[in-house]
Amino acid sequence: MMIRTFLIVIIIIMQFSTLINVTLFDGEWNGLVLALHTALFILAIGINTEIKKLKQHRNN
């Protein structure tokens, strides 16, 4: 799977979790959704960093 595809999937999960929280739960799970978004963001940054390191390692 390409890195862009993975990052787009993470964004879609974040958007749908917000949508579900607002529409089904009336915003009652804001803390949980915020924690999920934070974890997904950190995961995306980590993956992006590792891919960049691998690309730099291959070029050297």
ABEGO torsion letter per residue (X at the ends): XBAAAAAAAAAAAAAAAAAAAAAAAGGAAAAAAAAAAAAAAAAAAAAAAAAAAAAAAAAX
